[in-house]
Amino acid sequence: MGLRGAVVLLPFSCALFLIGRIKREAIVGSIIAGPAAVIAGNLAGLSFNPLFFGIAVNIICCTMRYRKG
């Protein structure tokens, strides 16, 4: 479920609600980097839920390519 949450929650929300403000490359990068971060967090044995780590990576990816309207 963590992989689904990391892929779907933030990138699709940004794609729906911030149309034209976030570039497509940021959304695609976020969809790829989020689950990779969740898997890396599971392998590293983080003390917290790796889903939060994946969502943090999604936030970073999306905010880096945000354009103010």
PDB file with SEQRES, HELIX, SHEET and CRYST1 records, atoms N, CA, C and O in Angstrom:
SEQRES   1 A   69  MET GLY LEU ARG GLY ALA VAL VAL LEU LEU PRO PHE SER          
SEQRES   2 A   69  CYS ALA LEU PHE LEU ILE GLY ARG ILE LYS ARG GLU ALA          
SEQRES   3 A   69  ILE VAL GLY SER ILE ILE ALA GLY PRO ALA ALA VAL ILE          
SEQRES   4 A   69  ALA GLY ASN LEU ALA GLY LEU SER PHE ASN PRO LEU PHE          
SEQRES   5 A   69  PHE GLY ILE ALA VAL ASN ILE ILE CYS CYS THR MET ARG          
SEQRES   6 A   69  TYR ARG LYS GLY                                              
HELIX    1 AA1 GLY A    2  PHE A   17  1                                  16    
HELIX    2 AA2 ARG A   24  ALA A   44  1                                  21    
HELIX    3 AA3 PRO A   50  MET A   64  1                                  15    
CRYST1    1.000    1.000    1.000  90.00  90.00  90.00 P 1           1          
ATOM      1  N   MET A   1       0.814  -1.191   0.000  1.00  0.00           N  
ATOM      2  CA  MET A   1       0.000   0.000   0.000  1.00  0.00           C  
ATOM      3  C   MET A   1       0.857   1.254   0.000  1.00  0.00           C  
ATOM      4  O   MET A   1       0.436   2.297  -0.500  1.00  0.00           O  
ATOM      5  N   GLY A   2       2.048   1.157   0.555  1.00  0.00           N  
ATOM      6  CA  GLY A   2       2.925   2.314   0.566  1.00  0.00           C  
ATOM      7  C   GLY A   2       3.338   2.730  -0.833  1.00  0.00           C  
ATOM      8  O   GLY A   2       3.467   3.920  -1.120  1.00  0.00           O  
ATOM      9  N   LEU A   3       3.543   1.763  -1.694  1.00  0.00           N  
ATOM     10  CA  LEU A   3       3.923   2.087  -3.068  1.00  0.00           C  
ATOM     11  C   LEU A   3       2.771   2.768  -3.793  1.00  0.00           C  
ATOM     12  O   LEU A   3       2.989   3.710  -4.556  1.00  0.00           O  
ATOM     13  N   ARG A   4       1.578   2.312  -3.567  1.00  0.00           N  
ATOM     14  CA  ARG A   4       0.416   2.961  -4.201  1.00  0.00           C  
ATOM     15  C   ARG A   4       0.240   4.386  -3.697  1.00  0.00           C  
ATOM     16  O   ARG A   4      -0.016   5.301  -4.479  1.00  0.00           O  
ATOM     17  N   GLY A   5       0.374   4.567  -2.409  1.00  0.00           N  
ATOM     18  CA  GLY A   5       0.213   5.897  -1.836  1.00  0.00           C  
ATOM     19  C   GLY A   5       1.273   6.868  -2.318  1.00  0.00           C  
ATOM     20  O   GLY A   5       0.978   8.033  -2.587  1.00  0.00           O  
ATOM     21  N   ALA A   6       2.512   6.393  -2.430  1.00  0.00           N  
ATOM     22  CA  ALA A   6       3.597   7.262  -2.879  1.00  0.00           C  
ATOM     23  C   ALA A   6       3.455   7.628  -4.346  1.00  0.00           C  
ATOM     24  O   ALA A   6       3.867   8.710  -4.764  1.00  0.00           O  
ATOM     25  N   VAL A   7       2.880   6.736  -5.121  1.00  0.00           N  
ATOM     26  CA  VAL A   7       2.726   7.024  -6.549  1.00  0.00           C  
ATOM     27  C   VAL A   7       1.523   7.919  -6.803  1.00  0.00           C  
ATOM     28  O   VAL A   7       1.585   8.800  -7.661  1.00  0.00           O  
ATOM     29  N   VAL A   8       0.447   7.715  -6.089  1.00  0.00           N  
ATOM     30  CA  VAL A   8      -0.815   8.349  -6.446  1.00  0.00           C  
ATOM     31  C   VAL A   8      -1.073   9.668  -5.724  1.00  0.00           C  
ATOM     32  O   VAL A   8      -1.520  10.627  -6.354  1.00  0.00           O  
ATOM     33  N   LEU A   9      -0.810   9.742  -4.457  1.00  0.00           N  
ATOM     34  CA  LEU A   9      -1.312  10.847  -3.642  1.00  0.00           C  
ATOM     35  C   LEU A   9      -0.901  12.230  -4.151  1.00  0.00           C  
ATOM     36  O   LEU A   9      -1.755  13.000  -4.588  1.00  0.00           O  
ATOM     37  N   LEU A  10       0.339  12.540  -4.103  1.00  0.00           N  
ATOM     38  CA  LEU A  10       0.756  13.901  -4.424  1.00  0.00           C  
ATOM     39  C   LEU A  10       0.887  14.179  -5.919  1.00  0.00           C  
ATOM     40  O   LEU A  10       0.418  15.226  -6.363  1.00  0.00           O  
ATOM     41  N   PRO A  11       1.498  13.302  -6.722  1.00  0.00           N  
ATOM     42  CA  PRO A  11       1.638  13.644  -8.149  1.00  0.00           C  
ATOM     43  C   PRO A  11       0.308  13.849  -8.860  1.00  0.00           C  
ATOM     44  O   PRO A  11       0.159  14.798  -9.630  1.00  0.00           O  
ATOM     45  N   PHE A  12      -0.651  12.978  -8.614  1.00  0.00           N  
ATOM     46  CA  PHE A  12      -1.932  13.128  -9.287  1.00  0.00           C  
ATOM     47  C   PHE A  12      -2.717  14.322  -8.747  1.00  0.00           C  
ATOM     48  O   PHE A  12      -3.448  14.972  -9.494  1.00  0.00           O  
ATOM     49  N   SER A  13      -2.569  14.611  -7.460  1.00  0.00           N  
ATOM     50  CA  SER A  13      -3.224  15.798  -6.902  1.00  0.00           C  
ATOM     51  C   SER A  13      -2.659  17.062  -7.538  1.00  0.00           C  
ATOM     52  O   SER A  13      -3.408  17.976  -7.884  1.00  0.00           O  
ATOM     53  N   CYS A  14      -1.344  17.116  -7.690  1.00  0.00           N  
ATOM     54  CA  CYS A  14      -0.722  18.276  -8.339  1.00  0.00           C  
ATOM     55  C   CYS A  14      -1.138  18.368  -9.800  1.00  0.00           C  
ATOM     56  O   CYS A  14      -1.395  19.461 -10.304  1.00  0.00           O  
ATOM     57  N   ALA A  15      -1.205  17.242 -10.475  1.00  0.00           N  
ATOM     58  CA  ALA A  15      -1.588  17.249 -11.891  1.00  0.00           C  
ATOM     59  C   ALA A  15      -3.032  17.721 -12.062  1.00  0.00           C  
ATOM     60  O   ALA A  15      -3.352  18.372 -13.056  1.00  0.00           O  
ATOM     61  N   LEU A  16      -3.901  17.404 -11.113  1.00  0.00           N  
ATOM     62  CA  LEU A  16      -5.299  17.803 -11.225  1.00  0.00           C  
ATOM     63  C   LEU A  16      -5.547  19.244 -10.793  1.00  0.00           C  
ATOM     64  O   LEU A  16      -6.270  19.982 -11.461  1.00  0.00           O  
ATOM     65  N   PHE A  17      -4.949  19.638  -9.682  1.00  0.00           N  
ATOM     66  CA  PHE A  17      -5.287  20.930  -9.106  1.00  0.00           C  
ATOM     67  C   PHE A  17      -4.359  22.062  -9.528  1.00  0.00           C  
ATOM     68  O   PHE A  17      -4.724  23.230  -9.392  1.00  0.00           O  
ATOM     69  N   LEU A  18      -3.191  21.755 -10.026  1.00  0.00           N  
ATOM     70  CA  LEU A  18      -2.241  22.787 -10.442  1.00  0.00           C  
ATOM     71  C   LEU A  18      -1.959  22.680 -11.933  1.00  0.00           C  
ATOM     72  O   LEU A  18      -0.802  22.669 -12.354  1.00  0.00           O  
ATOM     73  N   ILE A  19      -3.001  22.601 -12.713  1.00  0.00           N  
ATOM     74  CA  ILE A  19      -2.866  22.441 -14.167  1.00  0.00           C  
ATOM     75  C   ILE A  19      -2.114  23.639 -14.736  1.00  0.00           C  
ATOM     76  O   ILE A  19      -2.488  24.789 -14.505  1.00  0.00           O  
ATOM     77  N   GLY A  20      -1.059  23.357 -15.476  1.00  0.00           N  
ATOM     78  CA  GLY A  20      -0.280  24.396 -16.119  1.00  0.00           C  
ATOM     79  C   GLY A  20       0.792  25.023 -15.246  1.00  0.00           C  
ATOM     80  O   GLY A  20       1.626  25.780 -15.743  1.00  0.00           O  
ATOM     81  N   ARG A  21       0.783  24.725 -13.964  1.00  0.00           N  
ATOM     82  CA  ARG A  21       1.790  25.306 -13.075  1.00  0.00           C  
ATOM     83  C   ARG A  21       2.947  24.376 -12.801  1.00  0.00           C  
ATOM     84  O   ARG A  21       4.045  24.830 -12.479  1.00  0.00           O  
ATOM     85  N   ILE A  22       2.721  23.086 -12.922  1.00  0.00           N  
ATOM     86  CA  ILE A  22       3.783  22.109 -12.705  1.00  0.00           C  
ATOM     87  C   ILE A  22       4.048  21.406 -14.023  1.00  0.00           C  
ATOM     88  O   ILE A  22       3.125  20.939 -14.690  1.00  0.00           O  
ATOM     89  N   LYS A  23       5.306  21.339 -14.385  1.00  0.00           N  
ATOM     90  CA  LYS A  23       5.663  20.725 -15.653  1.00  0.00           C  
ATOM     91  C   LYS A  23       5.477  19.208 -15.596  1.00  0.00           C  
ATOM     92  O   LYS A  23       5.544  18.585 -14.536  1.00  0.00           O  
ATOM     93  N   ARG A  24       5.245  18.654 -16.756  1.00  0.00           N  
ATOM     94  CA  ARG A  24       4.998  17.213 -16.878  1.00  0.00           C  
ATOM     95  C   ARG A  24       6.176  16.391 -16.381  1.00  0.00           C  
ATOM     96  O   ARG A  24       5.989  15.327 -15.790  1.00  0.00           O  
ATOM     97  N   GLU A  25       7.388  16.877 -16.617  1.00  0.00           N  
ATOM     98  CA  GLU A  25       8.583  16.137 -16.188  1.00  0.00           C  
ATOM     99  C   GLU A  25       8.637  15.982 -14.670  1.00  0.00           C  
ATOM    100  O   GLU A  25       9.108  14.966 -14.160  1.00  0.00           O  
ATOM    101  N   ALA A  26       8.156  16.987 -13.959  1.00  0.00           N  
ATOM    102  CA  ALA A  26       8.147  16.909 -12.497  1.00  0.00           C  
ATOM    103  C   ALA A  26       7.179  15.841 -12.014  1.00  0.00           C  
ATOM    104  O   ALA A  26       7.475  15.116 -11.064  1.00  0.00           O  
ATOM    105  N   ILE A  27       6.023  15.740 -12.663  1.00  0.00           N  
ATOM    106  CA  ILE A  27       5.040  14.730 -12.268  1.00  0.00           C  
ATOM    107  C   ILE A  27       5.572  13.328 -12.555  1.00  0.00           C  
ATOM    108  O   ILE A  27       5.461  12.433 -11.718  1.00  0.00           O  
ATOM    109  N   VAL A  28       6.146  13.144 -13.736  1.00  0.00           N  
ATOM    110  CA  VAL A  28       6.687  11.823 -14.096  1.00  0.00           C  
ATOM    111  C   VAL A  28       7.853  11.468 -13.175  1.00  0.00           C  
ATOM    112  O   VAL A  28       7.962  10.329 -12.720  1.00  0.00           O  
ATOM    113  N   GLY A  29       8.716  12.433 -12.904  1.00  0.00           N  
ATOM    114  CA  GLY A  29       9.826  12.183 -11.985  1.00  0.00           C  
ATOM    115  C   GLY A  29       9.351  11.849 -10.590  1.00  0.00           C  
ATOM    116  O   GLY A  29       9.943  11.011  -9.909  1.00  0.00           O  
ATOM    117  N   SER A  30       8.288  12.497 -10.163  1.00  0.00           N  
ATOM    118  CA  SER A  30       7.725  12.226  -8.855  1.00  0.00           C  
ATOM    119  C   SER A  30       7.106  10.830  -8.788  1.00  0.00           C  
ATOM    120  O   SER A  30       7.208  10.142  -7.773  1.00  0.00           O  
ATOM    121  N   ILE A  31       6.459  10.421  -9.889  1.00  0.00           N  
ATOM    122  CA  ILE A  31       5.864   9.087  -9.934  1.00  0.00           C  
ATOM    123  C   ILE A  31       6.940   8.003  -9.880  1.00  0.00           C  
ATOM    124  O   ILE A  31       6.703   6.921  -9.342  1.00  0.00           O  
ATOM    125  N   ILE A  32       8.105   8.283 -10.425  1.00  0.00           N  
ATOM    126  CA  ILE A  32       9.200   7.308 -10.406  1.00  0.00           C  
ATOM    127  C   ILE A  32       9.971   7.367  -9.087  1.00  0.00           C  
ATOM    128  O   ILE A  32      10.303   6.326  -8.521  1.00  0.00           O  
ATOM    129  N   ALA A  33      10.256   8.563  -8.597  1.00  0.00           N  
ATOM    130  CA  ALA A  33      11.092   8.717  -7.406  1.00  0.00           C  
ATOM    131  C   ALA A  33      10.374   8.341  -6.112  1.00  0.00           C  
ATOM    132  O   ALA A  33      11.011   7.863  -5.173  1.00  0.00           O  
ATOM    133  N   GLY A  34       9.069   8.547  -6.049  1.00  0.00           N  
ATOM    134  CA  GLY A  34       8.325   8.227  -4.827  1.00  0.00           C  
ATOM    135  C   GLY A  34       8.394   6.757  -4.438  1.00  0.00           C  
ATOM    136  O   GLY A  34       8.787   6.442  -3.315  1.00  0.00           O  
ATOM    137  N   PRO A  35       8.021   5.846  -5.341  1.00  0.00           N  
ATOM    138  CA  PRO A  35       8.124   4.430  -4.982  1.00  0.00           C  
ATOM    139  C   PRO A  35       9.561   3.965  -4.766  1.00  0.00           C  
ATOM    140  O   PRO A  35       9.821   3.089  -3.941  1.00  0.00           O  
ATOM    141  N   ALA A  36      10.491   4.559  -5.513  1.00  0.00           N  
ATOM    142  CA  ALA A  36      11.904   4.210  -5.301  1.00  0.00           C  
ATOM    143  C   ALA A  36      12.336   4.592  -3.884  1.00  0.00           C  
ATOM    144  O   ALA A  36      13.098   3.861  -3.251  1.00  0.00           O  
ATOM    145  N   ALA A  37      11.859   5.719  -3.390  1.00  0.00           N  
ATOM    146  CA  ALA A  37      12.180   6.133  -2.029  1.00  0.00           C  
ATOM    147  C   ALA A  37      11.525   5.212  -1.003  1.00  0.00           C  
ATOM    148  O   ALA A  37      12.123   4.918   0.032  1.00  0.00           O  
ATOM    149  N   VAL A  38      10.311   4.757  -1.275  1.00  0.00           N  
ATOM    150  CA  VAL A  38       9.640   3.829  -0.353  1.00  0.00           C  
ATOM    151  C   VAL A  38      10.413   2.506  -0.287  1.00  0.00           C  
ATOM    152  O   VAL A  38      10.623   1.959   0.796  1.00  0.00           O  
ATOM    153  N   ILE A  39      10.827   2.005  -1.429  1.00  0.00           N  
ATOM    154  CA  ILE A  39      11.595   0.753  -1.455  1.00  0.00           C  
ATOM    155  C   ILE A  39      12.931   0.938  -0.748  1.00  0.00           C  
ATOM    156  O   ILE A  39      13.353   0.074   0.021  1.00  0.00           O  
ATOM    157  N   ALA A  40      13.604   2.072  -1.006  1.00  0.00           N  
ATOM    158  CA  ALA A  40      14.876   2.330  -0.335  1.00  0.00           C  
ATOM    159  C   ALA A  40      14.685   2.462   1.173  1.00  0.00           C  
ATOM    160  O   ALA A  40      15.530   2.008   1.945  1.00  0.00           O  
ATOM    161  N   GLY A  41      13.592   3.075   1.594  1.00  0.00           N  
ATOM    162  CA  GLY A  41      13.306   3.187   3.016  1.00  0.00           C  
ATOM    163  C   GLY A  41      13.051   1.840   3.667  1.00  0.00           C  
ATOM    164  O   GLY A  41      13.460   1.610   4.805  1.00  0.00           O  
ATOM    165  N   ASN A  42      12.376   0.946   2.951  1.00  0.00           N  
ATOM    166  CA  ASN A  42      12.159  -0.409   3.475  1.00  0.00           C  
ATOM    167  C   ASN A  42      13.466  -1.165   3.596  1.00  0.00           C  
ATOM    168  O   ASN A  42      13.697  -1.862   4.584  1.00  0.00           O  
ATOM    169  N   LEU A  43      14.315  -1.029   2.600  1.00  0.00           N  
ATOM    170  CA  LEU A  43      15.603  -1.724   2.638  1.00  0.00           C  
ATOM    171  C   LEU A  43      16.532  -1.151   3.699  1.00  0.00           C  
ATOM    172  O   LEU A  43      17.329  -1.881   4.289  1.00  0.00           O  
ATOM    173  N   ALA A  44      16.435   0.151   3.944  1.00  0.00           N  
ATOM    174  CA  ALA A  44      17.294   0.796   4.938  1.00  0.00           C  
ATOM    175  C   ALA A  44      16.801   0.554   6.363  1.00  0.00           C  
ATOM    176  O   ALA A  44      17.547   0.763   7.320  1.00  0.00           O  
ATOM    177  N   GLY A  45      15.566   0.122   6.508  1.00  0.00           N  
ATOM    178  CA  GLY A  45      15.020  -0.155   7.836  1.00  0.00           C  
ATOM    179  C   GLY A  45      14.782   1.111   8.642  1.00  0.00           C  
ATOM    180  O   GLY A  45      15.202   1.209   9.795  1.00  0.00           O  
ATOM    181  N   LEU A  46      14.114   2.069   8.039  1.00  0.00           N  
ATOM    182  CA  LEU A  46      13.825   3.319   8.735  1.00  0.00           C  
ATOM    183  C   LEU A  46      12.955   3.075   9.960  1.00  0.00           C  
ATOM    184  O   LEU A  46      12.178   2.121  10.003  1.00  0.00           O  
ATOM    185  N   SER A  47      13.094   3.945  10.953  1.00  0.00           N  
ATOM    186  CA  SER A  47      12.326   3.772  12.189  1.00  0.00           C  
ATOM    187  C   SER A  47      10.886   4.262  12.047  1.00  0.00           C  
ATOM    188  O   SER A  47      10.061   4.033  12.932  1.00  0.00           O  
ATOM    189  N   PHE A  48      10.581   4.938  10.933  1.00  0.00           N  
ATOM    190  CA  PHE A  48       9.219   5.404  10.684  1.00  0.00           C  
ATOM    191  C   PHE A  48       8.719   4.770   9.391  1.00  0.00           C  
ATOM    192  O   PHE A  48       9.479   4.100   8.692  1.00  0.00           O  
ATOM    193  N   ASN A  49       7.457   4.977   9.074  1.00  0.00           N  
ATOM    194  CA  ASN A  49       6.856   4.382   7.885  1.00  0.00           C  
ATOM    195  C   ASN A  49       7.497   4.971   6.628  1.00  0.00           C  
ATOM    196  O   ASN A  49       7.500   6.191   6.466  1.00  0.00           O  
ATOM    197  N   PRO A  50       8.039   4.141   5.738  1.00  0.00           N  
ATOM    198  CA  PRO A  50       8.684   4.645   4.528  1.00  0.00           C  
ATOM    199  C   PRO A  50       7.743   5.377   3.580  1.00  0.00           C  
ATOM    200  O   PRO A  50       8.201   6.079   2.678  1.00  0.00           O  
ATOM    201  N   LEU A  51       6.439   5.226   3.769  1.00  0.00           N  
ATOM    202  CA  LEU A  51       5.486   5.970   2.953  1.00  0.00           C  
ATOM    203  C   LEU A  51       5.699   7.469   3.110  1.00  0.00           C  
ATOM    204  O   LEU A  51       5.610   8.214   2.134  1.00  0.00           O  
ATOM    205  N   PHE A  52       5.979   7.916   4.329  1.00  0.00           N  
ATOM    206  CA  PHE A  52       6.217   9.332   4.565  1.00  0.00           C  
ATOM    207  C   PHE A  52       7.478   9.813   3.856  1.00  0.00           C  
ATOM    208  O   PHE A  52       7.531  10.948   3.382  1.00  0.00           O  
ATOM    209  N   PHE A  53       8.477   8.966   3.783  1.00  0.00           N  
ATOM    210  CA  PHE A  53       9.702   9.294   3.057  1.00  0.00           C  
ATOM    211  C   PHE A  53       9.403   9.441   1.567  1.00  0.00           C  
ATOM    212  O   PHE A  53       9.906  10.360   0.920  1.00  0.00           O  
ATOM    213  N   GLY A  54       8.593   8.544   1.024  1.00  0.00           N  
ATOM    214  CA  GLY A  54       8.216   8.624  -0.387  1.00  0.00           C  
ATOM    215  C   GLY A  54       7.401   9.873  -0.698  1.00  0.00           C  
ATOM    216  O   GLY A  54       7.589  10.495  -1.743  1.00  0.00           O  
ATOM    217  N   ILE A  55       6.506  10.237   0.199  1.00  0.00           N  
ATOM    218  CA  ILE A  55       5.707  11.446  -0.010  1.00  0.00           C  
ATOM    219  C   ILE A  55       6.582  12.690   0.089  1.00  0.00           C  
ATOM    220  O   ILE A  55       6.359  13.660  -0.635  1.00  0.00           O  
ATOM    221  N   ALA A  56       7.573  12.672   0.976  1.00  0.00           N  
ATOM    222  CA  ALA A  56       8.502  13.808   1.066  1.00  0.00           C  
ATOM    223  C   ALA A  56       9.292  13.971  -0.227  1.00  0.00           C  
ATOM    224  O   ALA A  56       9.523  15.092  -0.681  1.00  0.00           O  
ATOM    225  N   VAL A  57       9.703  12.866  -0.813  1.00  0.00           N  
ATOM    226  CA  VAL A  57      10.405  12.931  -2.095  1.00  0.00           C  
ATOM    227  C   VAL A  57       9.473  13.467  -3.178  1.00  0.00           C  
ATOM    228  O   VAL A  57       9.906  14.242  -4.030  1.00  0.00           O  
ATOM    229  N   ASN A  58       8.217  13.073  -3.159  1.00  0.00           N  
ATOM    230  CA  ASN A  58       7.238  13.611  -4.108  1.00  0.00           C  
ATOM    231  C   ASN A  58       7.090  15.120  -3.959  1.00  0.00           C  
ATOM    232  O   ASN A  58       7.040  15.841  -4.955  1.00  0.00           O  
ATOM    233  N   ILE A  59       7.022  15.594  -2.734  1.00  0.00           N  
ATOM    234  CA  ILE A  59       6.896  17.028  -2.493  1.00  0.00           C  
ATOM    235  C   ILE A  59       8.110  17.768  -3.052  1.00  0.00           C  
ATOM    236  O   ILE A  59       7.971  18.820  -3.675  1.00  0.00           O  
ATOM    237  N   ILE A  60       9.279  17.219  -2.828  1.00  0.00           N  
ATOM    238  CA  ILE A  60      10.499  17.854  -3.335  1.00  0.00           C  
ATOM    239  C   ILE A  60      10.489  17.897  -4.850  1.00  0.00           C  
ATOM    240  O   ILE A  60      10.809  18.929  -5.441  1.00  0.00           O  
ATOM    241  N   CYS A  61      10.127  16.796  -5.487  1.00  0.00           N  
ATOM    242  CA  CYS A  61      10.100  16.744  -6.955  1.00  0.00           C  
ATOM    243  C   CYS A  61       9.099  17.735  -7.527  1.00  0.00           C  
ATOM    244  O   CYS A  61       9.391  18.409  -8.515  1.00  0.00           O  
ATOM    245  N   CYS A  62       7.933  17.829  -6.924  1.00  0.00           N  
ATOM    246  CA  CYS A  62       6.896  18.711  -7.459  1.00  0.00           C  
ATOM    247  C   CYS A  62       7.193  20.181  -7.202  1.00  0.00           C  
ATOM    248  O   CYS A  62       6.902  21.022  -8.053  1.00  0.00           O  
ATOM    249  N   THR A  63       7.759  20.506  -6.063  1.00  0.00           N  
ATOM    250  CA  THR A  63       8.034  21.908  -5.777  1.00  0.00           C  
ATOM    251  C   THR A  63       9.242  22.441  -6.535  1.00  0.00           C  
ATOM    252  O   THR A  63       9.365  23.650  -6.728  1.00  0.00           O  
ATOM    253  N   MET A  64      10.115  21.570  -6.958  1.00  0.00           N  
ATOM    254  CA  MET A  64      11.279  22.039  -7.718  1.00  0.00           C  
ATOM    255  C   MET A  64      10.872  22.582  -9.091  1.00  0.00           C  
ATOM    256  O   MET A  64      11.536  23.477  -9.615  1.00  0.00           O  
ATOM    257  N   ARG A  65       9.819  22.072  -9.666  1.00  0.00           N  
ATOM    258  CA  ARG A  65       9.397  22.487 -10.992  1.00  0.00           C  
ATOM    259  C   ARG A  65       8.100  23.280 -10.969  1.00  0.00           C  
ATOM    260  O   ARG A  65       7.407  23.353 -11.984  1.00  0.00           O  
ATOM    261  N   TYR A  66       7.760  23.872  -9.839  1.00  0.00           N  
ATOM    262  CA  TYR A  66       6.542  24.657  -9.708  1.00  0.00           C  
ATOM    263  C   TYR A  66       6.766  26.052 -10.291  1.00  0.00           C  
ATOM    264  O   TYR A  66       7.769  26.707 -10.008  1.00  0.00           O  
ATOM    265  N   ARG A  67       5.820  26.485 -11.101  1.00  0.00           N  
ATOM    266  CA  ARG A  67       5.885  27.828 -11.673  1.00  0.00           C  
ATOM    267  C   ARG A  67       4.758  28.654 -11.080  1.00  0.00           C  
ATOM    268  O   ARG A  67       3.605  28.224 -11.054  1.00  0.00           O  
ATOM    269  N   LYS A  68       5.093  29.821 -10.612  1.00  0.00           N  
ATOM    270  CA  LYS A  68       4.053  30.700 -10.080  1.00  0.00           C  
ATOM    271  C   LYS A  68       3.254  31.266 -11.234  1.00  0.00           C  
ATOM    272  O   LYS A  68       3.810  31.741 -12.224  1.00  0.00           O  
ATOM    273  N   GLY A  69       1.924  31.209 -11.091  1.00  0.00           N  
ATOM    274  CA  GLY A  69       1.038  31.633 -12.159  1.00  0.00           C  
ATOM    275  C   GLY A  69       0.927  33.117 -12.191  1.00  0.00           C  
ATOM    276  O   GLY A  69       0.215  33.664 -13.034  1.00  0.00           O  
TER     277      GLY A  69                                                      
END                                                                             
